[in-house]
Amino acid sequence: MDASKESRRRGIPHSVVLVLMGVSGSGKTTVAELLAQRLGWAFQEGDALHPRENILKMSSGHPLNDEDRAPWLKKVADWAEVQLDGGQNGIITCSCLKRAYRELVNRRGDGLIFVYLAGSQSMIAERLQTRKGHFMPPALLTSQFADLEEPTSDEPAIRIDIGQPSEQIVAQVVEQLNLTQMNQGR
């Protein structure tokens, strides 16, 4: 049986976009880049899709509200749909902290799988203290945890504990989603 038929039999759509989600500092970009390399899939850094106003607002220490996030989430959804419409696999990062945000990103209702990178607030705060060159100040972490609605069992999502090396996280994602059965680079 070819890989695409096998993946459909297992419930994975013909092509898939993984949305690496979680609070700032959870390792979304690092894990996404490693996954994209391993699988040969397209990768999009979701932060690069933020409107300039959002980046300025966060840089100045102010959390985004739902209205601020709406145009950004639309761009994330647009990128995912272009991949899926073209029959291509892809990986994108997006905090997707609330269920409503995940529903906006997954507006087509299939083809997306959320990979929730989960860790404690204290662990992630420690990581943020050592991170350099990112627009998101550590002071906004509390607001992110306040907004966080962890994915529930009725959502297309898996939960991965970030208290392990990035390479192990990647291996766990590949194993849990049976991505070795997907065509490389499709």
Buried (B, 14 or more C-beta within 10 A) or exposed (E): EEBBEEBEEEEBBBBBBBBBBBBBBBBBBBBBBBBBEBBEBBBBBBBEBBEEEBBEBBEEEBBBEEEBBEEBBBBBBEBBBBBBEEEBBBBBBBBBBBBEBBBBBBEEEEBBBBBBBBBEBEBBBEBBEEEEEBBBBBEBBEBBBEBBEEBEEEBBBBEBBBEEEBEEBBBBBBEEBEBEBBBEEB
